[in-house]
């Protein structure tokens, strides 16, 4: 199931996870933020990892399941990004908005893949 589009989306999900990590390094590490940062780092990486696994799947059902997991993890990433407190660092707001937007776009892409694959 691998083609040029898959590679681009694989790269895109990887870069998204990297960008989330870069953003988290700049956020104030308060007690509450540390817990949310752990979650957002996990879920953003899981989007990429599950997309790789989807492309390696042995059946159509497994592929669809993995893409659904990607969509769920992207949705969770959006939640955690919105929960991280950046009140003391307002300059991070544009980056946060870009990351939330990318999480949303990934959700829509995975949704389209699911609909197309069924």
C-alpha positions in Angstrom: 0.0 0.0 0.0 3.0 2.3 -0.2 3.2 5.0 -2.7 4.5 8.6 -3.0 1.6 10.0 -1.0 2.1 7.5 1.8 5.8 8.6 2.1 4.8 12.2 2.2 2.3 11.6 4.9 4.8 9.5 6.7 7.3 12.3 6.6 4.5 14.8 7.5 3.5 12.9 10.6 7.2 12.5 11.6 7.8 16.3 11.2 4.6 16.9 13.2 5.9 14.8 16.1 9.2 16.6 15.9 7.6 20.0 15.9 5.5 19.1 19.0 8.7 18.1 20.8 10.4 21.3 19.9 7.4 23.3 21.1 7.3 21.4 24.4 10.9 22.3 25.1 9.9 26.0 25.1 6.9 25.6 27.3 7.3 26.3 31.1 7.7 23.0 32.9 5.2 23.5 35.7 3.9 20.4 37.6 0.7 20.4 35.5 2.4 21.1 32.2 4.8 18.3 32.7 2.0 15.8 32.8 0.3 17.3 29.7 3.7 17.5 27.9 4.2 13.7 28.5 0.8 13.0 27.0 1.2 15.3 23.9 4.7 13.9 23.2 3.3 10.3 23.4 0.2 10.9 21.3 2.0 12.9 18.6 4.7 10.2 18.2 1.9 7.6 18.1 0.3 9.3 15.1 3.5 8.8 13.2 4.2 5.3 14.5 0.7 4.0 13.8 0.9 5.4 10.3 4.1 3.5 9.6 2.4 0.4 11.0 -0.6 1.0 8.8 1.6 1.0 5.7 3.2 -2.3 6.9 -0.2 -3.9 7.6 -0.9 -7.3 6.2 -4.7 -6.8 5.7 -7.1 -4.1 4.7 -8.8 -4.5 8.1 -5.6 -4.0 9.9 -4.8 -1.0 7.7 -8.1 0.7 8.5 -7.7 -0.1 12.2 -4.3 1.5 12.3 -5.5 4.6 10.4 -8.4 4.9 12.9 -5.8 4.8 15.7 -3.9 7.6 13.9 -7.0 9.7 13.8 -7.7 9.1 17.5 -4.1 10.0 18.5 -4.2 13.2 16.3 -7.4 14.1 18.1 -5.8 13.5 21.5 -2.7 15.5 20.5 -5.0 18.4 19.7 -6.6 18.1 23.2 -3.2 18.0 25.0 -1.8 21.0 23.0 -4.8 23.0 24.0 -4.4 22.0 27.7 -0.8 23.0 28.0 -0.6 26.4 29.8 1.3 29.1 27.9 -0.1 32.1 29.8 3.4 33.1 30.8 4.8 32.7 27.3 2.2 34.3 24.9 4.9 34.3 22.1 4.2 30.6 21.8 0.6 31.1 20.8 1.2 31.2 17.0 3.2 27.9 17.2 0.5 26.3 19.3 -2.2 27.4 16.8 -0.1 25.9 13.9 0.3 22.6 15.7 -3.4 22.4 16.6 -4.2 23.2 13.0 -1.9 20.5 11.8 -3.4 18.0 14.2 -6.8 18.9 12.9 -5.7 18.5 9.3 -4.2 15.1 10.0 -7.5 14.1 11.6 -9.3 15.1 8.4 -6.7 13.3 6.2 -7.1 10.1 8.2 -10.8 10.4 8.1 -10.7 10.6 4.3 -8.4 7.6 4.1 -10.8 5.6 6.2 -13.8 6.6 4.1 -12.0 5.8 0.9 -10.7 2.4 2.2 -14.1 1.1 3.3 
